[in-house]
């Protein structure tokens, strides 16, 4: 039997090239190697006063890796995911061909590879759209006790012309002293009121927002933020904020990583579950999941925020719900214990209950970063788009040598040579 493989050394490709000026009619971009980390792309582009438009929450990931999925964070409601902000790719296909592709050239491979889970080729270079980088960020958090008010305010913000630059949300279940924890990084608008707030035994919803600004325009930012906050129905005593550099905000999860590493809590299993839930079923989903399945506790952050479908390019391989507004819900569990509530088995059991509810209740959920193990599951995931996905696989990787661990396609082999 002859074994076939494609080998690419992406660690050697560390050079970034910037193009365009960012001025009128000359969009700025960066050519980044597929193996480059987003944090390094950010450092390089900031030297020129520029930055990519869309991010993930954690920046110490490779460009090719996130573009092979989608790349989502709190900017996605306005800018779309990272796959919507790419102008060109260089790809090594499963046939061994090196192909430059874009919306105008080899577009079938271009759109297939974006969100294509690495099934059609290895992204060795990406041309990423840039914008002028802000210097500072006003970083704001508020709490809600009512899920309807929380989601209605989120949806109003992502649909408005004048709004924040980043919008995410979190679900907080039975956390003691949540506001006291915030004081290490944020300052309360009203310290006295904040000190009397009790979070024990409650399910609360955190709305997290940012407004970009330059220091010499801080007064304008303050006015804009004041107007936006006046329209929201959060618990008034829970308004916290801080001002940080743009770099500090974007790399915020890495700061948490360093603290967890110091405690030996980073290199533990993370049985995550990421779901995309249509707007029409998010309330039914919340009642069951936060009111019953996860009623008492959880072992990690729970993200919950809406995005606009119109900002996602439906020509890519990314699978999302059909409704214009849908929610990203991420259960970012950690499993630091071998048994009990902190174990992998417990977290996976909760994940299974959530997925089982979604399937039986007809929530219309799609999994993001899906951990499926059979082709039938993948076919159900892609639905009507499976035929296109399968056609692209046969065209660009006919022997199914790329990303076999996802078990989307059985690995083929060449006949024994004589």
C-alpha positions in Angstrom: 0.0 0.0 0.0 1.3 3.5 -0.9 0.6 6.1 1.8 0.0 9.6 0.6 0.5 12.8 2.7 1.0 16.5 2.4 3.6 18.1 4.7 3.7 21.8 5.2 6.1 23.5 7.6 4.2 26.6 8.7 6.3 27.5 11.6 9.0 28.8 9.3 6.7 31.2 7.6 6.8 34.1 10.0 7.0 37.1 7.7 4.0 39.4 7.4 3.5 41.8 4.5 1.2 44.8 4.6 -0.4 46.4 1.6 -2.7 49.3 0.8 -2.8 52.5 2.8 -6.2 52.3 4.4 -7.1 55.6 2.7 -10.0 56.2 0.3 -10.1 53.6 -2.4 -7.0 51.8 -1.2 -8.1 49.2 1.4 -5.3 48.1 3.8 -4.5 44.4 4.2 -1.9 42.1 5.7 -0.6 38.9 4.1 -0.2 36.6 7.1 1.2 33.0 7.0 -1.3 30.3 8.0 0.8 29.3 10.9 1.1 32.9 12.3 -0.6 33.5 15.6 -3.3 36.3 15.6 -1.5 38.0 18.5 1.6 38.4 16.3 -0.4 39.7 13.4 -1.9 42.2 15.8 1.5 43.3 17.1 2.8 43.8 13.6 -0.2 45.7 12.2 -0.4 48.0 15.2 3.1 49.3 14.3 1.4 50.8 11.3 -1.7 52.0 13.2 -3.8 49.3 11.7 -5.6 46.1 12.9 -7.8 43.3 11.5 -11.5 44.0 11.8 -12.8 40.8 13.4 -11.3 38.7 16.2 -11.6 35.6 18.4 -11.7 36.0 22.1 -8.3 34.3 22.4 -5.6 35.5 20.1 -2.9 32.8 20.6 -4.4 30.8 17.8 -3.2 30.4 14.2 -4.6 32.3 11.3 -5.2 29.2 9.3 -6.9 27.5 12.2 -9.5 30.0 12.9 -10.2 30.7 9.2 -10.8 26.9 8.8 -13.7 27.3 11.3 -15.1 30.8 11.4 -13.5 33.0 14.0 -16.1 34.7 16.2 -16.0 37.3 18.9 -18.0 40.4 20.0 -17.2 42.3 16.8 -19.0 39.7 14.6 -22.4 41.5 14.8 -21.0 44.4 12.8 -17.9 43.1 11.0 -19.0 39.4 10.5 -16.7 36.6 11.6 -13.1 36.4 10.5 -14.0 34.4 7.4 -16.0 37.4 6.2 -12.9 39.6 6.3 -10.4 37.7 4.1 -9.6 38.9 0.6 -7.3 36.1 -0.7 -5.9 32.7 0.4 -3.0 30.6 -0.6 -3.8 26.9 -0.2 -2.0 23.6 -0.5 -4.8 21.2 -1.6 -4.9 17.5 -0.9 -3.7 17.0 -4.4 -0.5 18.8 -3.5 -1.3 21.8 -5.7 -0.4 25.3 -4.4 -3.4 27.5 -5.3 -4.0 31.3 -4.9 -7.7 31.9 -4.6 -10.0 34.8 -3.9 -13.6 35.8 -4.7 -12.5 36.4 -8.3 -10.0 33.6 -8.8 -10.6 30.0 -8.0 -13.5 31.1 -5.9 -14.9 27.6 -5.3 -11.8 26.7 -3.3 -11.7 30.1 -1.6 -15.2 29.8 -0.2 -14.9 26.1 0.5 -11.7 26.5 2.5 -13.2 29.3 4.7 -14.9 27.4 7.4 -14.0 24.2 5.6 -12.5 22.5 8.6 -9.2 21.9 6.8 -10.9 19.3 4.5 -9.9 20.8 1.1 -6.5 22.2 1.8 -4.0 23.8 4.2 -4.2 27.5 4.4 -0.6 28.7 4.0 -1.3 32.4 3.6 -4.3 34.7 4.1 -4.8 38.3 3.0 -6.8 39.9 5.8 -8.6 43.2 5.6 -7.4 45.9 8.0 -8.9 49.1 9.5 -7.4 52.0 11.5 -6.7 50.7 15.0 -8.1 52.7 18.0 -5.7 53.6 20.8 -8.1 53.0 23.7 -11.2 51.1 24.7 -13.9 51.8 27.3 -14.7 48.3 28.6 -18.1 48.1 30.3 -20.0 45.4 32.2 -23.5 45.4 33.6 -25.9 42.7 35.0 -29.5 41.7 34.3 -31.7 39.4 36.3 -34.4 39.2 33.5 -33.4 37.2 30.5 -36.0 38.9 28.2 -34.6 42.3 29.0 -31.1 41.1 28.5 -31.7 39.6 25.1 -33.9 42.5 23.9 -31.2 45.0 24.8 -28.5 42.9 23.1 -30.7 42.6 19.9 -31.4 46.4 19.9 -27.7 47.1 20.2 -26.6 44.9 17.4 -29.3 46.3 15.1 -28.6 49.9 15.7 -26.5 52.2 13.5 -24.9 54.0 16.5 -23.8 51.4 19.0 -20.9 49.8 20.8 -17.9 48.3 18.9 -18.0 45.0 20.7 -21.0 43.2 22.3 -20.9 39.9 24.1 -22.9 38.4 27.0 -22.4 35.8 29.7 -24.6 33.7 31.9 -23.6 33.6 35.6 -25.1 30.8 37.7 -25.0 30.9 41.5 -21.7 32.9 41.8 -20.8 34.4 45.1 -19.5 38.0 45.1 -19.4 38.5 41.4 -19.1 42.3 41.7 -16.3 42.0 44.2 -14.4 39.9 41.7 -14.9 42.6 39.0 -13.3 45.2 41.3 -9.9 43.7 40.5 -10.1 45.0 36.9 -13.1 47.4 36.8 -14.4 50.3 38.9 -18.1 50.6 39.8 -20.1 53.6 38.7 -21.6 53.7 42.2 -19.4 51.9 44.8 -21.9 52.1 47.6 -24.8 50.6 45.6 -22.5 47.9 44.1 -21.3 46.8 47.6 -24.9 45.9 48.6 -25.6 43.8 45.5 -26.0 40.0 46.2 -25.4 37.4 43.4 -25.6 34.2 45.5 -28.2 31.7 44.4 -29.2 33.6 41.3 -29.0 33.2 37.5 -27.7 36.5 36.2 -26.8 37.8 32.8 -23.8 40.0 32.1 -23.8 42.3 29.1 -20.2 43.2 28.1 -19.5 46.1 25.7 -16.7 48.3 24.5 -16.4 51.7 22.9 -13.2 52.5 21.0 -11.7 56.0 21.4 -8.6 58.1 21.1 -7.5 59.8 24.3 -8.0 63.3 22.8 -11.6 62.5 22.1 -12.5 60.9 25.5 -15.2 63.5 26.2 -17.1 62.5 23.0 -16.8 58.9 23.9 -18.2 59.6 27.4 -21.3 61.3 25.8 -21.8 58.5 23.3 -21.6 55.8 26.0 -23.9 57.7 28.3 -26.6 57.9 25.6 -26.3 54.2 24.7 -26.4 53.1 28.4 -29.5 55.2 29.0 -31.4 53.0 26.7 -30.6 49.8 28.5 -32.5 48.1 31.3 -29.7 46.7 33.4 -29.5 46.6 37.2 -28.2 50.2 37.9 -26.0 49.2 40.8 -24.0 46.8 38.6 -22.4 49.2 36.1 -18.7 48.7 36.0 -16.1 50.0 33.6 -12.4 50.5 32.9 -10.3 52.1 30.2 -7.5 50.0 28.6 -5.4 50.0 25.5 -6.8 48.3 22.4 -4.1 45.6 22.7 -4.8 45.0 26.3 -8.5 44.5 25.6 -8.0 42.2 22.6 -5.5 40.0 24.5 -7.6 39.9 27.7 -8.0 36.1 27.8 -4.3 35.6 27.7 -4.0 37.6 31.0 -6.5 35.1 32.5 -4.5 32.2 31.0 -1.4 33.3 32.8 -3.2 33.4 36.1 -4.7 30.0 35.6 -1.4 28.5 34.5 0.2 29.8 37.7 -2.5 27.9 39.6 -2.1 24.7 37.5 -5.7 25.1 36.2 -5.0 25.8 32.5 -3.6 22.4 31.3 -6.8 20.6 32.2 -9.5 19.0 30.0 -11.9 21.5 28.5 -15.0 19.7 27.2 -16.5 22.7 25.5 -19.8 22.9 23.7 -20.5 25.7 21.3 -24.0 26.2 19.8 -25.7 28.5 17.4 -29.3 29.0 18.4 -32.0 30.8 16.3 -33.5 33.9 17.9 -37.0 32.4 17.8 -36.0 29.6 20.2 -33.5 31.2 22.5 -36.0 31.8 25.3 -37.2 28.2 25.2 -33.6 27.1 25.2 -32.7 29.3 28.2 -35.7 28.2 30.3 -34.6 24.5 29.9 -30.8 24.9 30.1 -30.4 27.6 32.7 -33.5 26.9 34.6 -33.2 23.1 34.8 -30.1 21.4 33.3 -27.6 23.9 34.7 -29.7 25.2 37.5 -27.2 24.8 40.4 -23.7 25.3 39.0 -21.4 25.2 36.1 -17.6 24.8 35.7 -16.6 27.6 33.4 -17.8 30.7 31.6 -21.1 30.6 29.5 -21.1 32.9 26.5 -24.4 34.1 25.1 -24.7 36.9 22.5 -26.5 37.5 19.2 -25.0 38.2 15.7 -26.5 39.2 12.4 -26.6 36.6 9.7 -26.3 39.2 7.0 -22.7 39.7 8.1 -21.9 36.0 7.3 -21.1 35.1 3.7 -23.3 32.0 2.9 -20.8 31.0 0.2 -18.3 29.7 2.8 -18.5 26.3 4.3 -19.6 27.6 7.7 -23.0 26.2 8.8 -25.3 28.6 10.6 -29.1 28.9 11.4 -31.3 30.4 8.8 -32.7 33.2 10.9 -31.3 36.8 10.5 -30.5 37.0 14.2 -29.0 33.9 16.0 -27.1 33.5 19.2 -23.7 32.0 19.9 -23.9 30.1 23.2 -20.6 28.7 24.4 -20.3 26.4 27.5 -16.6 26.8 28.2 -16.2 24.1 30.9 -13.1 23.1 32.6 -12.6 19.7 34.3 -9.9 20.0 37.0 -11.0 16.9 38.9 -10.9 13.2 38.2 -14.4 12.7 39.6 -17.5 14.5 40.8 -18.8 17.9 39.5 -15.4 18.9 38.3 -14.8 15.9 36.1 -14.8 15.4 32.4 -17.6 12.9 32.7 -19.9 15.3 34.5 -19.2 18.1 32.0 -19.8 15.8 29.0 -23.0 14.5 30.7 -24.4 18.1 30.9 -23.3 18.8 27.3 -25.2 15.6 26.2 -28.3 16.7 28.1 -28.2 20.1 26.4 -27.7 18.7 22.9 -30.4 16.0 23.5 -32.9 18.7 24.6 -32.1 20.8 21.5 -32.6 17.8 19.2 -35.9 16.7 20.8 -37.4 20.2 21.2 -36.6 21.2 17.6 -34.6 24.2 18.6 -32.9 24.5 15.2 -29.5 24.4 16.8 -26.2 24.1 14.8 -23.0 23.2 16.5 -19.9 25.3 16.1 -16.6 23.5 16.4 -18.7 20.3 16.3 -17.3 17.1 17.8 -19.2 14.7 15.6 -17.8 11.2 15.1 -19.7 9.8 12.2 -20.4 10.8 8.6 -24.1 10.6 9.2 -23.9 13.2 11.9 -21.9 15.4 9.6 -24.4 15.0 6.8 -27.2 16.0 9.2 -25.1 19.0 10.3 -24.5 20.3 6.7 -28.0 19.4 5.6 -28.7 20.7 2.1 -25.1 21.9 1.9 -23.6 18.4 2.2 -23.6 17.8 -1.6 -21.5 20.9 -2.2 -19.1 20.0 0.7 -18.7 16.4 -0.6 -18.1 17.6 -4.2 -15.4 19.9 -3.0 -13.8 17.1 -1.1 -13.6 14.9 -4.2 -12.3 17.7 -6.2 -9.5 19.0 -3.9 -8.7 16.0 -1.7 -9.9 12.9 -3.5 -7.9 10.5 -1.3 -9.2 12.1 1.9 -5.8 12.6 3.4 -6.6 15.9 5.1 -8.0 16.2 8.6 -9.1 12.5 8.8 -9.5 12.8 12.6 -12.9 14.6 12.2 -14.3 11.5 10.6 -16.2 13.4 7.9 -14.8 11.3 5.1 -13.3 7.8 5.2 -9.6 7.9 4.3 -9.0 6.4 0.8 -5.8 4.7 -0.3 -4.0 4.0 -3.6 -3.8 0.5 -4.8 -0.5 -1.5 -4.2 2.0 -0.5 -6.9 3.4 -3.4 -8.9 
